[in-house]
């Protein structure tokens, strides 16, 4: 009989760009077809400053459809509670997540590290999460680890008794890690980043949970390399999606 799997505790998320057709040129092509028709593809790259100005104009004036002619697919590993927030974003997004109905879920769980603030101050919607004490961190880590161990033992016991995976998974907590493919276009990503990250250039303050912000920061870093003009225009215009 194989040894039971031992829980693994993590405090990070991972984001990998696995596929993309996304560039500033895609935006320029889509925008210029309205005035140049089929000649628009010949105009791309002829005047870099004009191209930069056009992208900035599109973001500033919120002409968003040209940014939809792009696609990025990310492979994300994060706690389940992050994905439940993620899937509030529906327009311009497609998701496929690993299924606890069809595979046995591995015991990998989220436990915050010493850099994760723990204490909420302020009213809902406008609160801040501030640093906790060493004792609060110890209590948090120990309580989560103990509960995760018990939950996963119960899960394995039900599976051993022949209970279906889709039923047994109900005992597992939202701190369990999952993985999913998330595909979006640049416009939908900008909307996501405007809500799920904090940034000094943001015209509208946002108060995201730190774990989904970590995902957003990693996605933004990949996107900025693909579409530097669009990323610069996004920052220059208050990080508001067009």
TILOFI-958853 format. One line per 8 residues: number of its first residue (from 1); for each residue x, y, z of C-alpha. Coordinates in Angstrom, 1 decimal. Each point is the difference from the previous one (the first is absolute). Layout:
<rs>
NUM = X:Y:Z; ...
</rs>
This chain:
<rs>
1 = 0.0:0.0:0.0; 1.5:3.4:-1.0; 1.0:2.5:2.7; -2.6:2.8:0.4; 0.9:3.2:-1.6; 1.4:2.7:2.5; -1.3:3.5:-0.2; 2.1:2.7:-1.7
9 = -0.3:3.6:1.2; 0.6:2.9:-2.4; -0.3:3.8:0.2; 0.5:0.9:-3.6; -1.8:-0.1:-3.4; 1.4:-0.9:-3.4; -1.0:1.5:-3.3; 1.3:-1.2:-3.4
17 = -0.8:1.5:-3.4; -0.5:-3.1:-2.1; -1.4:1.5:-3.2; -0.5:3.4:-1.5; -0.9:2.0:-3.1; 0.3:3.5:1.5; 2.0:3.0:-1.1; -0.4:3.7:-0.4
25 = -0.1:-0.6:-3.8; -3.2:-2.0:0.4; -1.7:3.0:1.6; 1.3:2.4:-2.7; -1.2:-2.3:-2.8; -3.5:-0.2:1.6; -0.2:3.7:0.6; 1.2:1.2:-3.4
33 = -2.2:-2.3:-2.0; -2.9:2.4:0.7; 1.7:2.8:-1.9; 2.5:-1.8:-2.3; -1.8:-3.2:-0.8; 2.3:-2.7:-1.3; 2.9:2.4:-0.3; 0.2:0.2:3.8
41 = 2.5:-2.9:0.2; 2.5:1.9:-2.1; -0.1:3.0:2.3; 1.1:-1.9:3.2; 3.5:0.8:1.0; 0.5:2.9:-2.4; -0.3:2.7:2.6; 0.7:-1.3:3.6
49 = -0.9:3.3:1.7; -3.3:0.1:-1.9; -0.7:-3.6:1.0; 0.8:0.8:3.7; -2.3:3.0:-0.2; -2.9:-2.0:-1.5; 0.2:-2.6:2.7; 0.0:2.7:2.7
57 = -2.9:1.6:-1.7; -2.0:-3.2:-0.1; 0.6:-0.6:3.7; -0.6:3.6:1.0; -3.3:0.3:-1.9; -1.0:-3.6:0.9; -0.3:-1.4:-3.5; 0.5:-3.5:1.3
65 = -0.9:-2.4:-2.9; 3.4:0.1:-1.7; 1.6:-1.5:3.1; -2.3:-3.0:-0.2; 1.9:-1.3:-3.1; 2.6:-1.6:2.2; 0.1:-3.2:2.1; 2.1:-1.2:2.9
73 = -0.3:-3.4:1.8; 1.4:-0.3:3.5; 0.6:-3.1:2.1; -0.7:1.0:3.6; 0.6:-1.9:3.2; -1.7:1.6:3.0; -2.3:-0.8:2.9; -3.6:-0.7:-0.9
81 = -1.2:3.2:1.7; 2.0:2.0:-2.5; -1.8:-1.7:-2.9; -3.4:0.7:1.5; 0.9:3.7:-0.1; 1.6:-0.4:-3.4; -3.2:-1.3:-1.5; -1.9:3.2:0.9
89 = 1.7:1.2:-3.2; -2.1:-1.5:-2.8; 0.1:2.3:-3.1; 2.9:-0.8:-2.2; 1.2:-2.9:2.1; 0.0:-3.8:-0.4; 0.9:-2.4:2.8; 0.8:-3.7:0.3
97 = 0.8:-1.2:3.5; 1.2:-3.4:1.2; -2.9:-2.2:1.2; -0.4:-1.7:3.3; -2.7:-2.2:-1.6; 2.5:-1.7:-2.3; 3.3:-0.1:1.8; 1.2:-0.4:3.6
105 = 1.0:3.4:1.3; 3.5:0.4:1.4; 0.5:1.3:3.5; 1.6:3.3:-0.8; -1.4:2.8:2.2; 0.4:3.8:0.5; 1.6:1.3:3.2; 0.9:3.7:0.2
113 = 3.6:0.8:0.7; 1.5:2.7:2.2; -0.4:2.6:-2.7; -3.8:-0.4:-0.2; -1.9:2.7:2.0; -2.6:-1.5:2.2; -2.2:2.6:1.8; -2.8:1.9:-1.6
121 = -0.5:3.7:0.9; -2.8:2.2:-1.5; -3.4:-0.5:-1.3; -0.9:-2.6:-2.7; 0.9:1.1:-3.5; 2.6:2.5:1.2; 2.0:-1.8:2.6; 3.7:-0.7:0.3
129 = 1.7:-3.2:1.0; 2.8:0.8:2.4; 2.8:-2.1:1.5; -0.9:-2.4:2.7; 2.0:-1.1:3.0; 2.3:-3.0:0.1; -2.6:-1.8:2.1; -2.8:0.7:-2.5
137 = 2.2:-1.4:-2.8; 0.8:-3.1:2.1; -3.6:-0.6:0.8; -1.0:0.5:-3.7; 2.6:-2.3:-1.3; -0.5:-2.8:2.6; -3.8:0.2:-0.2; 0.0:-0.3:-3.8
145 = 2.5:-2.8:-0.1; -1.8:-2.0:2.6; -3.4:0.4:-1.7; 1.5:-0.8:-3.4; 1.5:-3.2:1.3; -3.3:-1.1:1.5; -2.0:0.9:-3.2; 2.4:-1.9:-2.3
153 = 0.0:-3.0:2.3; -3.8:0.0:-0.1; 0.1:0.3:-3.8; 2.3:-2.9:-0.4; -2.1:-2.1:2.4; -3.1:0.5:-2.1; 1.9:-0.8:-3.2; 1.3:-3.2:1.7
161 = -3.6:-1.0:0.9; -1.0:0.4:-3.7; -1.7:3.3:0.3; 0.0:1.9:-3.4; 2.6:2.7:-0.4; -2.8:2.6:-0.8; -1.5:-0.7:3.4; 3.2:-0.4:2.1
169 = 1.4:3.3:-1.3; -2.7:1.9:2.0; 2.1:-0.4:3.1; 2.9:1.9:-1.4; 0.5:3.7:0.8; 0.4:3.0:-2.3; 3.7:0.2:1.0; 0.7:-3.0:-2.2
177 = 2.1:0.8:-3.1; -1.6:-0.4:-3.4; 1.2:0.8:-3.5; -1.8:1.4:-3.0; 0.5:1.4:-3.5; -1.3:3.6:-0.3; -0.2:1.6:-3.4; -0.7:3.7:-0.5
185 = 0.5:2.9:-2.3; 1.9:3.2:0.8; -3.2:2.0:0.7; -1.3:-2.6:2.5; 3.4:-0.3:1.6; 0.1:3.8:0.5; -3.3:-0.1:1.7; 1.2:-2.8:2.3
193 = 3.2:1.8:0.9; -1.9:3.2:0.7; -2.0:-1.8:2.7; 2.4:-2.7:1.3; 3.2:2.0:0.4; 1.0:3.1:1.9; 2.3:2.5:-1.9; 1.1:3.6:0.6
201 = -1.2:1.0:-3.5; -3.6:-1.3:0.6; -2.6:2.7:-0.3; -2.5:-2.1:2.0; 1.2:-1.7:3.1; -0.4:-3.8:0.3; 0.1:-2.3:3.0; 0.8:-3.5:-1.3
209 = 0.7:-3.0:2.1; 3.8:-0.5:0.0; 0.0:-3.5:-1.5; -2.0:1.0:-3.1; 2.2:3.1:-0.3; 3.0:-2.2:-0.1; -1.5:-1.8:-3.0; -0.8:3.3:-1.6
217 = 3.5:1.3:0.4; 1.5:-3.0:-1.6; -2.5:0.2:-2.9; 0.8:3.7:-0.5; 3.7:-0.7:-0.2; -0.5:-2.4:-2.9; -2.5:2.3:-1.7; 2.3:3.0:0.3
225 = 2.7:-1.8:-2.0; -2.5:-0.9:-2.8; -1.7:3.4:-0.3; 2.3:2.7:1.4; -1.8:2.9:-1.7; -3.4:-1.1:1.2; 1.3:-0.7:3.5; 1.6:3.5:0.1
233 = -3.3:1.6:-1.2; -1.9:-1.9:2.6; 2.2:1.4:2.8; 0.0:3.5:-1.5; -3.8:0.1:0.0; -0.7:-1.0:3.6; 0.0:-3.8:-0.6; -3.6:0.1:-1.1
241 = -1.0:-2.5:-2.7; -1.2:1.5:-3.3
</rs>
